[in-house]
Amino acid sequence: MLARLNRLAATTALALLGASVPLHHAHAQATPLELKITAPAAPGGGWDGASRSLQQAMVASGAARSVQVNNIPGAGGTVGLAQFVNNAKGDGNQLMTMGITMLGAVVTNKAPVSLDKVTPIARLTADALVVVVPANSPHKTIQDLSAAIKADAGKVVWAGGSAGGADHMLAALVVKAAGGNTARLNYVPFSGGGEALAEMLGGRVTAGISGYNEFESQIKTGKLRALAVSSAQRMPGIAVPTLKEQGMDVELLNWRGIVAPPNVSPQQAAALAAAVDKAVKSPEWQKILKARGWDDAYLPADKFGAYLKSEQARVRDILASIGLAK
């Protein structure tokens, strides 16, 4: 009898022990992440805004317990990229915001660290760019501007963001589509939309490019004339035609994405991807997109990885056409 009771107690203990292991494991897997997001730009910029918006959505949705944003500005994001790749290897609690402008900066700055090193997690948002001219410009339409470009691309002075960035690339594509000499593209980079706006309103540049939201108030008050947007379709509620519908086969979006460091394990990458997926499908994220005027351009990790490779090749080809890449 005593032996039978001992065997029963032992069997019960083993059963309880066996049940406790998977329960404990499941609890550990479900523990919310404590993350750090690198914004490779100064506070107030697009990458900073995307980083803090994702921070807000991840915490509100329960995708992460806490999220800290660190700003590392410099050289179109390549300073932050280098630090992220070198210092965060294998860390499954770190992410970095990036986008098409970083792809251009890697090429134009001949950066020693490329985006081949990072682990793609997701594409997040996309903004259409707008081509504008001052209200008193003789160029009433994109066709007028195209004619001037074809006559002498060097006399058409463009204002936009950093050299090699999305604005610069769109200017190159417009010049090429207009039949102009892309080698003579006359592009003046500015650190912010305010400086570019001042140059346009002062009559010192011919045309400007930025995200529509950057110039929206000046367009609505009539200080700037919007000639075209760079998206495939017109922006909702905005009566500005696309480049494509005006006969220019040009489309370019200023997209932003999120990546993990190199050498993270498949399990770490999957956990980060799942957390981002949960955040971008939350009501909080949808509110953020609407408030900021961003398009939802979400691509999960596998699709974003393929997209990133194709975009790197595309960006290099665009910049090679204007002498910024080999």
N, C-alpha and C positions, 0 to 999 in steps of 0.2 A: 504493500500500500504506500509506504513511504517512498519507495523507488518510483512508483507510478506518479506520485505527486511531484517529485523532483523533475521527472521527465516532462510533465505538463508545464511546470514553471519555466523550465529551460526553453521549451517550444514557444511558450507565450512571450518570453523575453526576446527570443530571436525574431519572432514575428513583429514585435513592437520596434525592435532595432531596425529591421528591414524596412518597415514603413516610415521610420523617422528619417532615413537617409534621403529618399527622393523628395520628401516634404521639405527638408532643410535645403536641398539643392534647388528645388523649385523656388523657394523663398529667396535664395541668393540671386537666382537669375532674374527675379522680378524686382529686385532692389533698384530704384530709380538711379540714373546716372548723375554724377557730379562732374560737370563739364567746364572746360575752358574753350572759348572761341577766340581765335586770333582774327582781328579786323586789320588787314594790312594797309591801313590808311589812317589819316588823322580823324579825330572825332568830328562828326557832322557830315561826312561824305556818304556816298552811296553804299560802300561796303560796311561802314560803321552802322548805318541805318539798317541794313539787312541783318547784320550780326545782332543788333539789339532787338530787332523785331523777332528774330528767331529765338533769341533768349526769352523774350516775353511769352511767345507761344509755347515753347517747350515747358516752361515752368507752369503756365496756366493749364496746359493740357495734361500735366503729370508725366510727360515724357522724360523729364529730368527733375531731380530734386533741387538742384541749383545749377546756375550757369553764370560764369564770369566772362566778361569781354575784355580783351587786352588789345590796345591799339599799338601797331608797329608801322608807322608810315615810312614812305621812301621809295623812290624809283618805280612808280607805277605798281607797287605791291611786291616787287621782287626782293626788297629787304626783308619784309615779313615772311615771304615764301622761304627764303634761305634759312632764317631763324627757325621757322616751323619745321622744315625738313630735317635740319641738323639737331635740333634740341628736343623734338617730340617723338622721335622714332619709337615705334612700338607702344606708344601711349594710347590706350583705348578710351581715354577721357578727354581727348583734345580734337578740335575741329578748326578749320580755317575757311573763311569766306573768300571767294575769288570770283573771277568772271572774265569776259572777253578782253577787257582792257589789260588784265594781267598776261594773257596770252601774247598780246602785242608788245607789252613791256619786256617780257622775257626775250623776244626777238630783237627789239630795237636796242636794248641795253646789253645785249650779248651776256645775259645773266648766267653765272656759273651753275645755278641750280634751276632745273626745268620742272614743268608740271608732270613729267613722266615719273617723277619720284613719289607723287602723292597717291592716296587711295580715294578714288571718286566715290562720293556718297549720294549726292543728289543735285540736280539743277533746280533752282527755286523760283526765280522771277525773271521777267524780261520787260524792257521798256522800249517802246518805239522812239526813234530819234526824229527830230524835225529839222528841215532846212528852212531857214528864215533869212529875210533881208530887211533893211530899214524901211520904214513906211514911205520915205521919199526916194527909194531906189527906182531906177528906170526899169528894173526887171520885175514885171508884173506876174509872170508865170515861170514855171520851171523850164519851159521851152525858151524863154528869153535868156535865162541864165545859161542854159545849154549852148545857145548860139554864141554868147560871149566866151564861154569856155572853149568851144571849138575854134573860134577865131584866134584866141591866145590864152591858153590856160594860165600862164604866168601872171596875167593882169587881173585875174580873179583871185582876190585875197580872202581866204577862209579863216574864221575864228572858231576855236573849239577847245576841247580838253587836251589832256596830255598827249605828247607825240607818240604815235603808234597805237593810241587808244581807239575806242569805237568811233568817236567823232572823226578822227583822222582817217580811219578806214572807210567810213561812209563818203567822205569827201573824195577819196581816191576812186571809189566805185562810181560816183556820180560823174567825175571827170572822164573816166574810161567810157561810161555809157553814152556820154555826150559827144564822144569822138575826139576828145582833147588829148593832149600829150601828158600822161600821168607823171612823167619825169620832170615836168615843169609845174607840178602842183605847188601852189603857194599857200602853205598852211601855217598859221601862227597859233601855237598852243598857249593856253592860259590855265592857271591853276584853279579857276572857278568860273562859273557862269556869269557872275557879276562883272568880272573884268572883260570877258568877251562881249557882254551886253554894252558896256561903256564904249568899247571900240566900234561896235556897230552903230550905236546911236551918234557917235562922234564922226561917222563917215569915213573912218580909217580902214575899214574892211568891207568887202563886198557882200559876204554872206556868212552866216553862222550855223553851227550845228550843236545840238544838245538834246537831252531828254525833253519831251514836250512839256513836262511839268516845270522845267527850269525857266522856260520862256512864256508860260501860259498867260501870266498876268499882262505882260507887254503885248502879247498877241491880241488879247481881249480888249485892251485899251487903245489898240491901233498904232502903237509905237513900232511894232514889228509886223511884217507880213509873212505868214506861213505859206510856203510854196508847196511843200510835200512832206509826208511822213514816210518812214522807212519800213513800216510793217507790211505784211501781206494783204491785210484788209484795213479799212479805215478804223480809227479808234472810235469806240462807242461815244456818241453824243458830240463828236468833234467833226466839223465840216471842212476837214483838210484832206485833199485827195492823196492817195499813195503815189509813190514814184512809178510803180508798175502800171497803175491805171492811166498814167500820163505817158506811157510808151517807153519807160526806162526799166529795163529788166534788172532791178536792184532791190534787194531786201536784206536788211541787217538789223538785228536786235541787240541791245545792250543787256545781255543776260548775266545773271549771277548764280553761283553755285556754292556748294559746301563740300569740303574734302577732309579726309582724315590723314594722319601722318603715314610715312612709309613703315613697313614691317609690322603693321598691326595684324593680329591673327584673324582668320576668317570669322571666328566667333565674335571678336571685338567689332569688326567691320559690320557684321550683321546686326549687332546690338545698336550701333550708332545709326545705321540705316533705318532700323525699326523705330527708333526714337524720333528721327527727323520725319519719317512717314506719319507717325502719330501726330506730330506737331502741325504739319502742313495740311492735315485733314481735319484740324480742329476749327471750331467756330471762331476762336480767337485769331487764328491766322487769316481767315477769310475777312474778318473785320480790318485787319492790318492792311491787306491787299487793297481793299476798297478805300481806306483812308489815305493811303500813299499813292494811289493810282497805278499800282503795279499790276501787270498781267501775271496770272498764275501759269508758270512755265514748268511745273514740276515734272521731273524725270527721275525715276528710281535709279539705284546704283548701277545696275547692269547697262541700262539704256544710256545713262549719263556717261559711263565710261567710253562707250562707242562714240557718242556725240562729241566728247572732249577730244578724242583722237582726230575726228574729221574736222573739227573747228581749228585745231592746231595747224593742220595742213592748209586749211582755207586762209587763215590769218597770215601765215607765212607767204602764201601766194600773193595776197593783196599787198602786203608790205614790200615784197620783192618788186612789185610793179611800180613802186614809187622810190625805189632805191634804198629802202630801210632794212632789207634782208637779202641774203644771197640764196 
